Amino acid sequence: MVSIDAYRPPEIAARVTQIGQDKTQLEFWRMATLGVLAGGFIALGANFFTLVINDSAARFGFGVSQLFGGLAFSLGLVLVVVAGAELFTGNNLMTMAWVSRKITSRELLWNWLVVYFTNFLGAVLIAVFAVMAEQYLLNDGTVGGRALLIANAKVNLSFSAAFARGILCNLLVCLAVWLAIGARGVADKILAIIFPITAFVAAGFEHSVANMYFLSVGLFLKGKTAAASGAERLAGGPVDFSNLDLEGVVNNLVPVTIGNVIGGAVFVGIVYWFIYVRPVRRAPSPPEREAASARDPKE
């Protein structure tokens, strides 16, 4: 007989709530350092994704290529969860502790603010090292070309598309974190993470921290001839990179970040709080109703 050795959903909800409380107790420098690590871990997953899919669509087809890329990208959240780090999108689940009144609004927003910007720093650092390592020259420049095309596609998304993709992305990311918290062993946690993360990446949804890496690399490679040539070969012609600038980065990150917060904090955190944590008024049993009537003859 097969049994599932995992925490039950109400137990996961209690653990997520407690973890949300614990995160507010981190001292600033520990929180900031863990935030830098998380940004770097997600960036490593994004870097792996770029390498894997750089020219795989032509060989395997779009869907299979995205599947392989999603599997590669899963590295990022595996490192965050198993090695330990503070990731903004995962910390959106702290709303469970907030609506339970275990943490204050100030504590919640302070954690999100510190972690968001230190995630950005970690992602940019990995982008700098990747460019310094001249990884973009691999496979005759197609690795750099794919990185440019990824970044360019993101800055050309409409506000509504980026927002909706942000919601769907963090819905899956926070479900991956939820499942990982419900797992008891390292192998279980990794397996719990892989499917939701592969799904969001393959579907082309938008993750704010991953985009911090993708967009930074795009800006750094915009002036590199080898990367631009690789992008043209992959696209089958000239590519307009006019929107790939700082304004384009902001125009992507704003709706994606808002969408991530709604997808994780509301559609996972608050929904599961409502189901498993919210205090419920229990209807009195028949003996209790009889006892109450005996105390109050008017009833």
C-alpha positions as CSV (number, residue, x, y, z in Angstrom):
1,M,0.0,0.0,0.0
2,V,1.3,3.4,-1.0
3,S,1.3,6.2,1.6
4,I,2.1,9.8,1.3
5,D,4.6,10.9,3.9
6,A,3.8,14.6,3.9
7,Y,2.2,17.2,6.2
8,R,-1.6,17.5,5.7
9,P,-2.8,20.8,4.2
10,P,-4.0,22.3,7.6
11,E,-0.6,21.4,9.0
12,I,1.1,23.1,6.1
13,A,-1.0,26.2,6.7
14,A,0.1,26.3,10.3
15,R,3.8,25.9,9.3
16,V,3.5,28.7,6.6
17,T,2.0,31.0,9.2
18,Q,4.8,30.2,11.7
19,I,7.5,30.7,9.1
20,G,5.9,34.1,8.2
21,Q,6.3,35.1,11.9
22,D,9.9,33.8,12.0
23,K,10.9,35.8,8.9
24,T,10.0,39.1,10.7
25,Q,12.5,38.2,13.5
26,L,15.5,38.2,11.1
27,E,18.0,40.9,11.8
28,F,18.6,43.3,8.9
29,W,22.0,42.1,7.7
30,R,20.9,38.4,7.8
31,M,17.7,39.2,5.9
32,A,19.7,41.3,3.4
33,T,22.3,38.6,2.8
34,L,19.7,35.9,2.4
35,G,18.0,38.2,0.0
36,V,21.1,38.6,-2.1
37,L,21.6,34.8,-2.1
38,A,18.0,34.3,-3.3
39,G,18.4,36.8,-6.2
40,G,21.6,35.0,-7.2
41,F,20.0,31.5,-7.0
42,I,17.1,32.5,-9.2
43,A,19.5,34.2,-11.6
44,L,21.5,31.0,-11.8
45,G,18.3,29.1,-12.7
46,A,17.5,31.8,-15.3
47,N,21.1,31.5,-16.7
48,F,20.7,27.8,-17.0
49,F,17.4,28.2,-18.7
50,T,18.9,30.6,-21.3
51,L,21.7,28.1,-22.0
52,V,19.4,25.1,-22.4
53,I,16.9,26.8,-24.8
54,N,19.3,28.9,-26.8
55,D,18.7,27.0,-30.0
56,S,16.6,24.0,-28.9
57,A,13.3,25.2,-30.4
58,A,14.7,24.6,-33.9
59,R,15.7,21.1,-32.9
60,F,12.9,19.9,-30.6
61,G,10.0,22.3,-31.3
62,F,8.7,25.1,-29.1
63,G,6.9,23.1,-26.5
64,V,9.6,20.6,-25.8
65,S,12.2,23.3,-25.7
66,Q,10.2,25.2,-23.1
67,L,9.8,22.0,-21.1
68,F,13.5,21.5,-21.0
69,G,14.0,25.2,-20.1
70,G,11.5,25.0,-17.3
71,L,13.3,21.9,-15.8
72,A,16.6,23.8,-15.9
73,F,15.1,26.9,-14.3
74,S,13.8,24.8,-11.4
75,L,17.4,24.9,-10.1
76,G,16.7,28.4,-8.8
77,L,13.9,27.6,-6.4
78,V,15.5,24.3,-5.3
79,L,18.5,26.3,-4.2
80,V,16.3,28.9,-2.4
81,V,14.3,26.3,-0.5
82,V,16.9,23.6,0.2
83,A,20.0,25.8,0.7
84,G,18.1,28.6,2.4
85,A,17.4,32.1,1.2
86,E,14.9,34.9,1.3
87,L,12.9,35.2,-2.0
88,F,10.4,38.1,-2.5
89,T,7.9,36.0,-4.4
90,G,7.9,33.2,-1.9
91,N,7.7,35.7,1.0
92,N,4.3,36.8,-0.4
93,L,3.0,33.9,1.6
94,M,3.7,35.9,4.7
95,T,0.2,37.3,4.2
96,M,-1.1,34.2,6.1
97,A,0.7,35.4,9.2
98,W,-0.5,39.0,8.5
99,V,-4.2,38.2,8.2
100,S,-3.8,36.0,11.3
101,R,-2.6,39.1,13.1
102,K,0.7,37.4,14.0
103,I,2.7,40.1,12.3
104,T,2.1,43.8,11.6
105,S,1.7,45.6,8.3
106,R,5.0,47.3,9.0
107,E,6.8,44.1,9.5
108,L,5.3,42.6,6.4
109,L,6.2,45.5,4.2
110,W,9.7,45.9,5.6
111,N,10.5,42.3,4.8
112,W,9.2,42.6,1.3
113,L,11.0,45.9,0.7
114,V,14.4,44.6,1.9
115,V,14.1,41.3,0.3
116,Y,12.9,42.7,-3.1
117,F,15.9,45.1,-3.5
118,T,18.5,42.6,-2.2
119,N,17.1,40.0,-4.6
120,F,17.6,42.6,-7.3
121,L,21.2,43.1,-6.2
122,G,21.9,39.3,-6.2
123,A,20.4,38.9,-9.7
124,V,22.4,41.8,-11.1
125,L,25.6,40.4,-9.6
126,I,25.1,37.1,-11.4
127,A,24.3,39.0,-14.6
128,V,27.6,40.9,-14.3
129,F,29.6,37.8,-13.8
130,A,27.9,35.9,-16.6
131,V,28.8,38.8,-19.1
132,M,32.3,39.0,-17.6
133,A,32.7,35.3,-18.2
134,E,31.7,35.9,-21.9
135,Q,29.1,33.2,-21.7
136,Y,27.2,35.0,-24.4
137,L,29.8,33.9,-26.9
138,L,28.9,30.2,-26.5
139,N,27.5,28.3,-29.4
140,D,28.7,30.9,-31.9
141,G,26.9,33.8,-30.0
142,T,23.5,32.2,-29.9
143,V,23.5,32.0,-26.1
144,G,23.9,35.8,-26.0
145,G,21.4,36.2,-28.8
146,R,18.8,34.2,-26.9
147,A,19.4,36.3,-23.8
148,L,18.8,39.4,-25.8
149,L,15.7,38.1,-27.4
150,I,14.3,37.0,-24.0
151,A,14.9,40.5,-22.5
152,N,13.5,42.2,-25.6
153,A,10.3,40.2,-25.5
154,K,9.8,41.1,-21.9
155,V,10.1,44.9,-22.4
156,N,7.6,44.7,-25.2
157,L,4.9,43.1,-23.2
158,S,1.8,45.3,-22.6
159,F,1.0,46.3,-19.0
160,S,-2.0,44.0,-18.9
161,A,-0.1,41.0,-20.3
162,A,2.8,41.4,-17.9
163,F,0.4,41.9,-15.0
164,A,-1.6,38.7,-15.8
165,R,1.5,36.7,-16.4
166,G,2.8,37.9,-13.1
167,I,-0.3,36.6,-11.3
168,L,-0.2,33.2,-12.9
169,C,3.6,32.9,-12.3
170,N,3.5,33.5,-8.6
171,L,0.4,31.4,-8.1
172,L,2.5,28.5,-9.3
173,V,5.7,29.6,-7.4
174,C,3.9,29.9,-4.1
175,L,2.2,26.6,-4.7
176,A,5.6,25.1,-5.2
177,V,6.8,26.7,-1.9
178,W,3.6,25.4,-0.2
179,L,4.2,21.9,-1.4
180,A,7.9,22.0,-0.4
181,I,6.9,23.1,3.1
182,G,4.6,20.1,3.2
183,A,7.4,17.7,2.3
184,R,9.6,16.1,4.9
185,G,12.8,15.2,3.1
186,V,15.1,17.0,0.6
187,A,14.2,14.7,-2.3
188,D,10.5,15.3,-1.6
189,K,11.0,19.0,-1.6
190,I,12.9,19.0,-4.9
191,L,10.2,16.9,-6.5
192,A,7.5,19.1,-5.2
193,I,9.2,22.2,-6.7
194,I,10.0,20.9,-10.1
195,F,6.5,20.5,-11.6
196,P,5.0,23.9,-10.7
197,I,8.1,25.8,-11.6
198,T,8.5,23.9,-14.9
199,A,4.9,24.7,-15.7
200,F,5.2,28.5,-15.1
201,V,8.4,28.8,-17.1
202,A,7.2,26.6,-20.0
203,A,4.0,28.7,-20.1
204,G,5.9,31.9,-20.4
205,F,4.7,33.5,-17.2
206,E,6.6,36.4,-15.6
207,H,8.7,36.2,-12.4
208,S,9.9,39.6,-11.1
209,V,13.2,38.3,-9.6
210,A,14.0,36.2,-12.7
211,N,13.3,39.3,-14.8
212,M,15.8,41.2,-12.7
213,Y,18.4,38.9,-14.2
214,F,17.0,38.6,-17.7
215,L,16.6,42.3,-18.2
216,S,20.0,43.1,-16.7
217,V,21.7,40.7,-19.0
218,G,19.8,42.2,-21.9
219,L,21.0,45.7,-21.1
220,F,24.6,44.5,-20.7
221,L,24.5,42.6,-24.0
222,K,22.7,45.2,-26.1
223,G,26.0,46.7,-27.3
224,K,27.7,43.4,-27.9
225,T,28.1,42.6,-31.6
226,A,28.3,38.9,-31.1
227,A,25.1,38.8,-29.1
228,A,23.2,41.0,-31.5
229,S,24.4,38.9,-34.4
230,G,23.2,35.8,-32.6
231,A,19.8,37.3,-32.0
232,E,19.4,38.2,-35.6
233,R,20.3,34.6,-36.7
234,L,17.8,33.2,-34.2
235,A,15.1,35.7,-35.2
236,G,15.7,35.3,-38.9
237,G,16.3,39.0,-39.5
238,P,17.0,42.4,-37.8
239,V,15.6,42.9,-34.3
240,D,14.4,46.2,-32.9
241,F,15.9,46.7,-29.4
242,S,14.8,50.3,-29.0
243,N,12.6,49.4,-26.0
244,L,15.4,47.5,-24.2
245,D,16.4,50.3,-21.9
246,L,15.9,51.4,-18.2
247,E,12.4,52.6,-19.0
248,G,11.6,49.3,-20.5
249,V,12.9,47.5,-17.4
250,V,10.7,49.6,-15.1
251,N,7.7,49.1,-17.4
252,N,8.1,45.4,-17.1
253,L,9.0,45.0,-13.4
254,V,6.1,47.2,-12.2
255,P,3.2,45.2,-13.5
256,V,5.0,41.9,-13.0
257,T,5.7,42.7,-9.4
258,I,2.2,43.8,-8.7
259,G,0.9,40.6,-10.4
260,N,3.3,38.4,-8.4
261,V,2.0,39.9,-5.2
262,I,-1.6,39.3,-6.1
263,G,-0.9,35.8,-7.3
264,G,1.1,34.7,-4.3
265,A,-0.2,36.8,-1.4
266,V,-3.9,36.8,-2.3
267,F,-4.6,33.7,-4.5
268,V,-2.5,31.4,-2.4
269,G,-1.7,33.0,1.0
270,I,-5.1,34.5,1.8
271,V,-7.1,31.8,0.1
272,Y,-5.5,29.1,2.2
273,W,-5.8,31.2,5.3
274,F,-9.5,31.5,4.6
275,I,-9.8,27.7,4.2
276,Y,-7.5,26.4,7.0
277,V,-6.6,29.2,9.5
278,R,-9.5,31.5,9.7
279,P,-11.4,31.2,13.0
280,V,-14.7,29.4,12.5
281,R,-17.7,29.7,14.8
282,R,-18.8,26.2,15.5
283,A,-22.5,25.5,15.6
284,P,-23.6,24.3,19.1
285,S,-24.3,20.6,19.4
286,P,-27.9,19.5,20.5
287,P,-26.8,18.9,24.2
288,E,-25.3,22.4,24.2
289,R,-28.5,23.9,22.9
290,E,-30.5,22.0,25.5
291,A,-28.2,23.3,28.3
292,A,-28.5,26.8,27.0
293,S,-32.3,26.5,26.9
294,A,-32.4,25.3,30.4
295,R,-30.4,28.3,31.6
296,D,-32.6,30.7,29.7
297,P,-36.3,29.6,29.8
298,K,-37.2,32.2,27.1
299,E,-35.4,30.1,24.6
